[in-house]
Amino acid sequence: MEIEEGIVRKQTLRGFLRRVPQRLSEAVEHFFYGLGLRIARQPKRWLLTSTVIVLISLSGLYFFRQEKNPVKLWVPQDSEFVRDTEWMFDKFGQGLRMEHMIMTADDVLMPEILAKLNEITKEIISAQTPDQILWTDVCFKVPVVSGIVHRKRRSDEFDDFFDVEPESQINSTAFEPAVHADSQLYCNIVNNLPKACLLNSILDVWEYDTKMILEKSKEEIISDINTAKVSPTLGHPLNFTELLGGVTKDEKGRIISAKAVTTQWAVHINFSEVDMDNFGNDVGTADWATDDVMKWELTYLDVLHKNAKLLNNRNDANDTSAIWYEAGRSFGDVTFVTMFGNMDILSIGFILMFFYVLVIFSDYNWVGWRIYLTIVGLLCVGGAFIMSISVCSILGIPYGPVHTSLPFLLLALGVDDNFLIMASWKEIHAHTSNRNRPLEERIALMLGHAGSAIIITSLTDVVAFIIGASTILPSLQSFCIYAACGVLLTFFFQITFYVAFFCIDARRIENKRNSIIPCIVHENFTQKFPNPQDELPAKLITKLYSNVVLTIPGKIVIVLITIVTASAGVVGILQLQQWFDPAWFIPSHTYLSKYIDVRRNEYPEVGYEAMILMGDFNYTSEFPKIINLAERFANLSTVQTINSWPNAFAKFVWDYYQKDLRNVTLEDTKFRSYLSKFLFSRNGGKYQRNFLFKDALTCGQDTPMISVSTIDFIFKRFHGPHEWIPAMDGSKHVAHDVGIDGFVTVWSEVFSLWVTDKLIAQEVQRNVLLALFCVMGMTGLLIAELQTCFWIFLCVLLTLLNVCGFMYFWGLTIDIASCIGLELGIGLCVDYAAHVAHAFINAASETGGEDRTKRAHLAVRYIGAAVAYGAGSTLLALSMMAFCDSYVFHAFLRIFVLVILFGLWHGLFLLPVILSTIGPRSLRSQTQPPKKRGDAGDAVTSPLNKESES
């Protein structure tokens, strides 16, 4: 007896679980049926209410804020780079920004080439902005110590200070004015020294004198270049040969020719005056700079644009000289134009999509064109986009450059919903009994059918984006929140505003009113309700699936193709590289791209500038560790050169005071006294810019307490993440491992890219896994049929696997652009499989049996055309990206194409094959009322139909 009761309980439980999906499906359809009925009875009120809500929501735009700071867009906010950058801005407060110009020729050491370079240089120096900003107003200034070198004693001076020529003592420690000269006399001279702009140029050798250059012979120029060690205009040591590229040397190691020479302009940046909200660009790629610097750089570029054009248009075939250049603002300017300069081209894609949707929706007569309905469908997407901006602005979420791609996603999802609604409308009228019903009931039936399918994909996308917002990339996090809000609002507008206007448009057609001028009535018009099975797409689907796809050979071929493509996807994933190169964002025809190419060719070994950033400790007691730190960096295999003030200072103290700072700890006052003399010495003066003191540095007095100091070095040239990520991590490990009791780190502007490069692969993997989790969870919640959920999950998994794998074969890598593109693609690949699976479990064949093949055929015939139309509209809208220069748009286009192709394959081919073989039972009762004449032979049925017919 107990056994029988257990069996009964199990059967009861099994029956209950089987009824859950059916009850849930019926409840969802009843809800949308009731909603459709209410909307159809008062469509104008729903239109007005939706419009008022949008207008009220626009008040949120008052709080709109666009994030333009690259650190807050592209770098994980919990990374050391963000912490170090904020510390540097707060403590150090200033920095250098270098502008570069390269002149190339067969031999740039020819006098006429150098003279030409000199004239261009002087033109830049004398150029001024419309606001009268000169080079001298923005440059980084250094003391001119050449006055000591060349200044002669006046007749009223009796000291012998200037009798010693420092140039002759440059390699000797016998005489150092900062040590041996009278302190008051020396400091009077130093304090009266002028300051000049730091300009690293080979022309400095001849003091920027064109006449002197032209009077030189080639041999004299070669001799000057190989022997000059000190800047004649500034008096500071300078290795001029480092400015040459493509050099040729003789057997003695002397440079005898060069193909390139670079000029470096140092600009001073006061970080406390940098406001990225005003000076940043909409792409978030602008560098830190103040307004005056940005304006001067624009004039600097104008001068070089003009001279480059003159050189390119010359008629002298023997003159091979050319100039290549960049400014600190160049990358931001070029990427901004690249991203937003092609909006007119992208708008063509929207226009093409409009006509595409219009042609598919309409009957080709004066009444049947659905022009305004198509426009309203697009307006729903626009309203959702604007409202999402408003809502997120109220929540304090900034708008970023990635969000520009959000309209593409919303359009793809919104238009896909439009096609589903139209497919449901046609399916309703395939039954003669439905055609005689009031319009309100037909609209309700339409929304009852379509709403349950739309809500599954919409809510799945919303949850996927919400979970995706947990990413560590700020720009992607903000985008996911905007996307989740936009997708949800698109769904609401589709089932309210669009359905309301659909009702009005359907009544217009029934009243025989003109599609353009509704006041015109066409009395001779007769509305036709063609059977969906008689339309060309349905006929093609019937032939394709009956004769090929759902046959045994066809199923085998489709499964084999799926296995082969999945295997190729796995191979591609294993070879997919984590790689990001900012140069990809620069079109090849721009001046910046050409400069980068020349620099890489002529200066292949030029590395990446970086610095050791230190502060918040006692330098006197920690100085032996500082020397150890500098020496360990000098011995690193990843470091090319280091400009170490601790070693230079230690040598200075040993040479002049015979104290070994590696082993001896000085008294604090003695340390600061020696440091002061060092920083005002000939060889130590260049290190003043590496210090920030708590008070002003004064010659003849001990240095104030050190607030911040830096040690400049240059990383070697790396050739991929496998080199630069270990170099970054290794340098930071050395800095922390020395054991200095204070703040010590390694900072480089390029770290902002390397940090993201290090984590982006993990983010892609994480986002894909979360997306799959969301697909499984949401479909399980909304469909409640576990087998169906599993097959949807499998299709999405295979789609993402193939997309990631074929990214490699299409030349893409794992970078920021592809990560964002995949996030966008996830929202699309869910739809294809979910719509087909939903149609299958709601389909019932005319035989009333569990004929899976018949139900799979019915599902694809009902929903397949709509899904394919939606994919086609997305491709058409995105097709114009192929004509853009932006790498981001090209990456998006390739990823979207892969998502659509593999999504359609798995949703329209693989999934019907699986469902027709081992698919779940139908959620619909198999006992159907007798078919009336003119009804479709098969249909995706609904309990709403049965209720209405009973």
N, C-alpha and C positions, 0 to 999 in steps of 0.2 A: 504493500500500500504506500509506504513512504517512497519507494522507488518510483511508483507511478506519479505521486505528487511532485517529486523532483523533476520528472520528465515534463510534467505539465507546466511547472514553474519555468523551466528552461525554455520550453516552447513559447510560453507567454512572454518571457523576457526577449527572446529572439524576435517574436512578432512585434513587440513594442519598439525594439531598436530598428527594425525594418521600416516601421511606420514613421519614425522620427524624421527622416529626410523628406518623406512625402508630406507630412504635416507642416514641416518648416517651409517647403516649397509652396504649398497651398496658402499658408499664412502670408508669405511675402507677396504672392500674386494677388491675394485679396486686398492687401494693403495698397498696392499700386493700382488695382482696379478702382478702389474707392477714391484714391487720390485723383486718378484720371477723370472719374465721373464728376468730382467737385470742380476740377479745372475746366472741363468741357462745358459745364453749366454756366460758369462765369469767367470766361477766358480773359476778358478785358480787365476785370478786377485783379486777376493774377498778374497780368502784364504790368498794370499800374503799380501794384504792390512790389513786385520785383524791381521795377525801375526806381521806386522811392527808396528801397533798401540800398540799392547801389549808390544813389545820390547821397544818402545819409552817410554811407560808409566812406565816401570821399573825404569826409572831415578828418579821417585818420591820416590823410596825406600831409596834414599839418605837422605830423611827427616824423615825416619821412627823413631818413638819413642814409646817405650813400657812403659806404666804406671805401676809402681810396688808399689807405695805408697798406702797402704790400705785406708788412709784417703781420698785420691783423687779418690778412686774407689768405695767404698761402703757406703760413708757417704754423705748426701746432703750438697753441698758446701755452702749453705746459712744458715746452722744450727749453733747453738751456739757452738756445740762441735768443729767444724772446727775453728771457731774464737778463742775459748779458747785455743785450742791446738797450734795454731800459736802464740798466745800471750805467752803461757808458753815456747815454744821453743825459742822465741825471747828474753824474759825477764829472764827466769830462767836458761835455757840452759843446765840443767843437770837433771838426774833422776836415779832411781834404777831399776834394773832388777833382779828378784829373780829366782834362780834355786832351785828346790825342789827334795828331795829324801826321800822316806818313807821306813823304814824297818818294816816288820811285822813278828810276831811269836805268839806262844801261850801265851808267856809272854816276852816282850822285855826288861823287867827289870832284867832278869837273867844276871849274870856277863859275861858268855860266849857269849851271844848275843850282849851285849854292847861292848865287846872286839872286836868282829867281825866287828861291825859297826865302831869302832874306826880305825881299820886297813884299811877299805875301805875309810874312811874320810881322813886319812893320805896319802893314795895312790893318791887321787884326789888332795890334796894340793901340793904334790910333782910332779905331772904329768906336762909335758910341751908339747907344740905343736911342730911340725917340725920347726917352726920359732922361737923356744926357748921362747915362751910366757908362763908365769907361772900364777898361780892363783893370786899371789901378784901383777901382772902387770895390772890386770883388775878389781880387787875387789874394793868394796867401803870401804874406810878406815876411821876409827874413832880413836880418841886419846885413849891411854891405860892409864887409871887412876888408874889401880891396882898398879902401881909403887908407888903412894902416899900411898896406903894402906899398902904395905908390905916393903917399903923402910925404912931402919934403919939409924939413925943419925951417920954420920961419926965422928971420934974423934976430927976433927978440927972444928966442927960446935957447936956453943954455943946457937943457938935458941932452943926453946922448941916446935917448930912447929909439929914435928913428935911424940911428947909425947902423943898426943891425937889420938886415934884409930878411924878413920872415920867409920869403919864397926860397931863399937859399938854405933855410933851416927846416924846410917842410918835413924832411925825413930825420931830423936830428932832435934830440932832447936837450941840447946844450942851452938853448934859449927859448923861453916861453914868456911872452909879455905878461900874461895873466898871473904868473908866479914871480918872475924876477923884476918886473918893472914896478915903479912906485904905484901903489894901489890907487891913490887919489888921482894921479896923473892919468893912469891907464883908464880908469873908470870915467873920467871926464871925457876922454876921447871916445870910449865905447858908447857912453850915453848920448853923445852927439852924432854918432854914426847914423846915416840915413837908413831907411828900410826900402827894399825893392821887392818887386814881385818875383816869386820863384818860377822860373821858366827854364826847363831843361832842354837846351837846344845846342846843336853842334855849332851854330852860328856864334855862340858865346865866345868861341876860341878867337874870333876876329872882331869881337865887340860889336857885332851887328852892323858892321861897316861894309856896305856894298862895294865902295871904291877899293877898299883894302882887299876884299875877296877877289875882285876882278884883276887886281895887280899881281895876285899870287899865281905861280905856276902849279901844275898838277903835283910835281914833286914836293914843292913847298907845302901844299895843302896836306899831302900824305904825311910829311914830317911833322907838321903842327898837330895833326890828329893823334899820331902815335906818341907824342911827347907831352901833350897838354894834360896836366893832372889837377889843375886848379882853375876855377871859373874866373876869368879876368874881370868880369863885371861885378861879381858877388864876393869873390875871394874865398869861396868854399871849395873843398876838394870835390872833384867830379870826374867820373870815368866816362869820357865822351865816346869811347868805342862801344859802350853798351847801347848807344842810340842808333848804331848802324845795323842793318840787316842784309842778308845775302852777301856777306863779306868774302873777299878773296885775300889770302895772305901769301907772302913770299916765304922763302926757305928760312928766313930769320924770325918768322912769326909776326912780321909787320903787316898791317892791313894796307893793301895797295888799291883796292877798289871795293865798292859796295853798291848794291842794287836798291837799297832803301835807307832812309834816314827818318827817324821819328822825332817829333817835337811834343813835349808834354807841358801843358799849362795847368798849374796848380791853383785851384779855386778854394777859398775859405768858406766853410759852412758853419754857421752858428745854429746848432741843433735846437736851442731854446726858441728860435724864431721860425722854425719850420712848422708849417701848418698844412698837413696833407689834405685836409678837407678843401683847402683853397688851391694848393699847388699840385695835388695829385691828379691823376687822370681817371677816367671812368673804367679803365681796364685794370687798374690797380698795379700798374707796372712802372709808375714813375719813381724816380729815386728821390732821396731827401734833399731838398734845396729850398732856399728862400726866394722871394719874389725877384729881388735884384739879380740874383745869379741866373734864374730862369730867363729873365729878359736879356741879360748879356749873352747867354749861350745862344739865344735865337739870333742875335746879331752876328755872333761868331760863326754860326752855321751859314748865315746869308753870305758873308764874305767868302767863305770857302766854296759854297755852291757856285758863286759867280766865277771864282778863279778856276774851279774844276771845269766849268763849262767853257771858259776861254781856252784852257789847255786842250780840251777834247776837240775843239773846233779849229785848232791851228792847222796850217797847211804845210808846215815843215816836216817832211817825212823823217828827217834825221833827228828831230827832237822827240825823244821817247818819254819825256818827263810827264808825270801825272801825280795828282794828289788824292789822298784818301783820308777820311776824317770821321770823327765821332765826337759827340758832346755827352755830358752827363745825362742830358734829357733825351738823347737820341732814341734809346730803346723804348722809353715810354711814348714818345711821339709816333714812332713807326708802328708799334703794336696797336696804338689807339686808332690810327688811320686804317690799319689792316683790319681791325675788328669791326669798326663802325663806319668805315668808308665804303663798305659794300652793301649797306642796307638797302640801297636802291635796287641792287641785283636780287637780294633776298626777297624784296617785296614782289618781284615778278613771280616768284614761286607761289606766293599767296594768291596772286591773281590767277595763275594757272590752276591752282587747286579750286578756287571759286568756280571757274568755268567747268572744271572736271565734275565737281559735285552737282552743279546745276544740270549738266547734261544727263547724269545718271538719275537724278531725282525727277526730271520733267518728262511730260508728254509733249511731243513737238507740235503744239498748236497754240493759238493765242490764249487759251484758257489754262492749258496744262503746264506752261512754264512756271516753275516755282522759284522765281527770282528772289522775292522778298523772304521766303522761307530759308533759302540758302544764306542770304545776308544775315538773317537773325541767328542762324546756327553759328556763324563766325562771330557775331556780336556777343553771343553767350560766352564764347571763349575769351573775348576781349574784356567783357565785364568781370569774368572770374579772375582774370589776370590783374586788372586794376584793383578789384576788391581784395585780392590776396595781398597786394602791396600795402593797401590801407590797413588791413587787419594786422599784418605783421609789423607795420610801422607803429601801431598802437602798442604792440607787445614789446617794442624796443629792439626789434631784430633788424639790423641794417641791410640795405640792398647792396648787392655786389655785382661784379662784372659777369659772373657765371649765370646770373638770373636772366640775362638777355636771351638765353636759349630756352627759357621756360615757355614762352608762347608756342614754340615748335612742339613741345611735349603736349601742352594743353590742346593745341589744334589737332594733333594726331589722335588723342583720346576723345576729344569732343566730336570730331567728324566721324570717328568710328561709332560713337553712340548714335549719331544722326542716321547712319546707314542701318544700324540695328532697329531703330524706331521705324524707319521706312520699310525695312524688310518685314517687320511685324505688321505694319499697316497693310501691306500687300497680302500677307498670309491671312489676315482677318477677312479680307474681301475675296479670298479664294473660295470661301463658302457662301453659297447663294443665300442661305438663311441669314447671314450677317449683313448682307447688303441692304436688306429692308429694315434693319434696326435703326433707331434714331442715332444721329451723329454722336451724341454724348456717350451712348453705350459703346459704339465702335471705338471712340477715342479711349474709353476706359479699358476695353479689351486689348487695344494696342499697347497701352502703357502697362497693363498687367503682364503681357507677354514680354515686352522689352525691358521693363523696369527690373525684373528679377535677374536678368542677365547683366544689365548695366551695373547693378549694385555690387555684384560679386567682384567684377574687375575693378571698379572704382575704389571700393573699400580696401581691397587687397593692395592696390597701388598706394593708397593713403597710408596704410599701416607700414608698408615697406619703406616709404619715405620718412615716416616718423622715426622708425628704428634706424634708418640711415642717417638721421640727424645726430646720432651719437658719435659720428666720425670725429676725428681729432683735427681735421682740416677745417678752419673757420669758414672759408668761402663755401665749401661743400655742405657744411652743417647748416648754414643760413639758407642755401639753395634748397636743401631737403625740406626745411620747414615751409618755405615759400611754395614748393612743389606740392607738399601734402595739403596745404591750405588751398592752392589753386585747383588741384584735382577734385577735392571735396566740393568746392564752389562750382566747378564746371558740372559736376554731377547734379547739384541742386538746380542750377540754371537749366540743364537739359530736361529735367523731369518737371519743371514748373514753367519757366518763361518760354522755352522752345515748344513744349507741348501745348501751351496756351495759344501761341501763334500758329502752331500746326492746326489747331482746331479752327481758328479764324480762316486760315488759308484753305482748309478743306471745305468750309462752308462757302467760301468764295467760288470754289470750283463747282460745288453743287448748284450755286446760284448763277452759274455760267458767266461769271464776270471776268473781264480781261485781266491778264496776269500783270500788266504794267500799269494800266489805268483802270482800276476796279469799277469806276462808274460806268464803263462801257459794258453792255450785256450782249452776249452772242446767243441769240435765241435758237440758232440752228445747231448749237453744240450739244452733243450727247456724251455723257460721261461713260467711259468704258472701264470695265474691271477685268483686265486680262488675267488669266490663270497664271500664277508664277511659274508653273511647270511648263507653260508654253513659251516663256521668255527665253531668249538666246542663252543667257548664263545658266539657267536651269537645264536646258537641253544639253549644253556642253558638259555640265557636271554629271548629268545622267549617263551620258555616253562614256565619259571618262571613268566614272566610278563603277558603272555596271560592267563595262567591258575590260577594264584594266585594273584599277586600284583595288577593288574588293573581290577580285578573282584570286584564286590560290597562287598562280604564278606572279600576279601583281603584288600580292602581299609579301611573297618571298623576296622579290626584287626590292621593294620598299624597305624591308627590314635589313637586307644586305647593304643597300645604299646608306641607311642610317648607321649601321655598324662601321662601314668604311669611313664615313665623314666624322663619326665620333672618334675613331682611331686616329684619323688625321688631326682632329682637334687636340687630342691628348699629346700627340707628337709636337704640335705647335706650342702648346702650353709649356711643355718641358724646355722649349727653346726660346720662349718669350722672355725678352730682357727687360730689366728694370733700368730705364734710361730716360733722361730728360736733358735736352740741350736747348737753352734759351734761343739759340740762333735759329731754331726751327720756326720760331714765331716771326721771323723777319723774312719777308719776300726777297727773292734773289735779285730783283731789279732795283732794290733800294740802295742808297748810298751807304747805309750802315752794313748791309750784307756784303757789299764789295769791300768795305774797309776790313771786316772780319776775315774775309778770304785772304786779303793781302797780308794782314798781320799774321795769320797762321802759316802762310807760305814763307814769308820773309823773316819772321821771328818765331820759329817753331818751338823754341825752348822757353819762351816767356811764360812764367807761371802765374800763380794767383797770389795777390797781395793779402797779407794777414798780419796780425799782431798779437802779442801777449799783453793782456790787459790786467793791471795789478792795482791794488789799493787797499785801504783800511787795515794797515799794519805798520809796525815800526821798521823803517828801512834800514836803520843802523844795525839793529840786532839780527835782522833777517837777510843782510846783504850777502853773506857766504852762500845761502840757499839761492839767492837771485842769480849769482854768478853760475852756480851749478845748473840752474834752470836754463840760462842762456847757452851754456856749453853743451848741455844735453840736446837742445834744439839744433845747435850747429852740427851735431853728429847724426841727426836723424836723416835717414835715407830719403825721406819725402820732402826735405827742406832744401831749396836751391841755394839761397843766400840769406844771411841774417845781418841786420845792422844793429849790433848790440851795444847799447850805452854802458851796461854794467862792465863788460870786458874793457871797453875803452876807458872808463873811469878808473877801473882797477889798475890798468897800465899807467894811466896818468899819475895816480897816487904813488905807484911803485917807482916810476921814473923820477919824480920830483920830490918825493917825501920818504922813499925807501920803506914803505909799509905795504905788507902783503895782505890785502883785504880778504883773500880767500881763507886766511887762518887767523887774522887779527880782527877783533871787534873794536872799533874806535868809539870814543866818547861821542855822544850825539852832536855836541857843538862842533867838534873837530870834523866829524863826517860832513856836516852841512857846510862848514867852511871850505873844505876841499871840493865839495860838489859845486859850490858857487864859483870857485876859481875854474873848475873844469868846464862849466857851462858857459863861461865867458872867455874860454881859451879859443885858439884858432881851430883846433880839431874837435873841440867839444861843443862849440856854439850851435852846430847843426842839430844837436840833441835837445835843444830847448823846447822844441815842439812836441817832444815825447813826455813832457811833464805838465802837470797842473798843480800849482801850489795853493795853499790855503790863503796866502797873501801874495802881494806882488813880488816878483823876483827882482832884486836890485844888485847891481854890480858893486862889489866892495863890501857887501854884507852877507852874512850866512843865509843860506836858502831858508825860506819858511818851511813849515812842515809839508811833506808831500801828500797831496790828496790822491792823485792818480798818476801812474806812469805807464808807458807802453814800450814794448820792444818790437820793432818792425822786422818782419821776415817775409820771404816769398816761398810758397810751395812750388815744387816742380810741376811741370806740365803733365797732367794726367789724361788718360784716354778712356775713362769710363768709371761708372760707380764702383766697380771692383777695385779701383785704385784710390779714388778720392774719398770714399766713405771710410775705409781703414785709416787713411791719412788724417782725416778730421778727428776720428775717434782716438787714434794714437797720439796725436798732439795734445788733445785734451787730457788724456790719461797721464802723459808726462807732466803737464802743468799741475795737475792735482797731486801727482805722486811725489813731487819735490818736498812737500810738507811745509810750505810757507803758511804761517798762521794769519791768514787774511783772505781777501778776495783775489783769486788768480784764475784766469781762464784764457782761452784762445778765441779770438773773434776775427771773422772775415765776413765781408758782405756776401760772398759766394756761399757761405754756410746756410743762408736762407734757402738756397736751392738744394744743397746737399742734405740738409736735415729732412726736407720733404721727400727727396729721392730715397732716403734711407727707409722711410716709413710707408711710402706709397704702395708698395707691393702688399704689405700687410693690410692696408686699407682696402685695396681691391678685393683681396681674398675675404676679408671680413664682411664687406658690403654684399658680395655675392652670396656668402653663406647665410647672412641675415635675410637677404631677399628670398632665398629658398625656404627658410624657416617661416617667413611671413606668408608665402604662397601656400605652404602646407597648412599653417594654422588658420588663415582666413578662409580658405576654401573649405577646410574641415568645419569651420564654424558656420559658414553661410550655406554650404551644400549638405553637410552632415552625412555624406555618403563616402565612406572611407576609401573604397576602391577607386571611385572617380577622383577623389583628391590625390590619390597616389599617382594616377596616370597624368594628371595635370602637373604634379610635381616633377615627374619623370620628363615630361616634354620641356618644361622650363629649365630643368637641370641640363638636358642635352643641348638646348638652345644656347644657354650661357657657356657651356663647355666648348661648343663649336665656335661661338663668337670670340671667346678669348683665344682659342687655338688658331683660328684663321686670322686674327689680328697680326700674328707673327708673319704669316704668308703674305699679308698685304702691307708689310713694312711698318707696322705700328709697334710701339713699345708700351710698357707700363709707365705712365706719367700722369700728370695732373689732368691733361685733356682727356686721355682715354679713361681715367677713373670717373670723371664727370660724365663722359659719354656712356659708359656702362651703367651708371646710375640712371641716366635717362632711358637707356634701352630696357632696363629691368621692367619699367612701367609698361612697355609695349609687349614684351614677349609673354607676359602673363595672359594678355587678352585673347590671343589666338586660340590657345588650348582651352581656356576657361569657357569661351563662348561655344565651342564645338561640344565640349563635354556636357555643358549645361543643356544644350539642345538635345543631346543624345539621351540623357536620363529623363527628359520630358517628352520624348518621342514614343509613339505607339503605332505599330503597323495596323493595317486594316484587317489583318487576320486575327488580331487579338492575342497573338502568341508572343513568345520571347524570341522573335526573329531578329537577332542582333545585327545581321548584315543589312536587313531592311531598315532598321532604326538608324544605323550609321549612315545609310544612304539618305534617309529623310533628314537627319540632322545637318549633313553637309549641304543638301539641296536647299534647306531653309536658311542656314546661316552662312554657308560658305561664300556666296557672292558678296554678302555684306562685309565679311572679314577681309576678303580680297580687295574690295573697293576701298576699305579703310586703309589697308596697307598701300594701295596705289596712290591714294591722296597724300599720304605721308611722304612717300618717295617723290611725288611730284613737287610738294612744297619744299622738300630739302634738295631737290635737284640743282637748284641755282647755287648751292654751296660749292659745286664743282668749279664754278667760274670765279670764286673768291680766292684771294691771295692768302688768307689766314690758315695757318696750320691747324688751328683749333677747329675751324669749320670743316676742313678736309678730314680731320680725325673723327669728328661727329658724323659726317656723311658716311664714312666707311663703316663705322660701328653701327649706324642705323641701318645701312644696307644689309649688313650681316645679320642683325637682329630680325629684320623683316623677312629675309630669305629663309633663314633657319627656323624662325618662328612660324612662318607659313608652312614650311615643310613638315615640321613636327605636329602642328595643329591641324592642318588640312589633309595630310597624307598618313603620317605614322599613327596619330591618335585614332582616326577612323579604322585603320587596320587592326589596332589593338582592341578597340571597343567592339568591332564586329566579330572578333574572335573570342574574347573572354571578358567582354564588358559587363557591367552590373545590370540588374533588372531595371525596368522602367519605373518611375515614381508614379505613373498614371495608371488608373484602373483600366484593365484591358477590355472591359465590357463597354463598348461604345454604342451610342444610338445609331439607328440606320442612317446611312448617308443619303442625303437628298440630292436630287439630280442637279448637276452643275457644281457640286462640291468637289474639292480636290480629293484625289484618290487617297492620298496620305497626307498627314499633317503633323506638325508638332503640336500636340493637344494640350489643353488646359482645363482644369476643373471649372474655370469660369465659363468656358464654352458649354460644358455640360449643364451647368446651372441655368444658363440662358436658354438652352434648347429644351430643357425639361418643362 
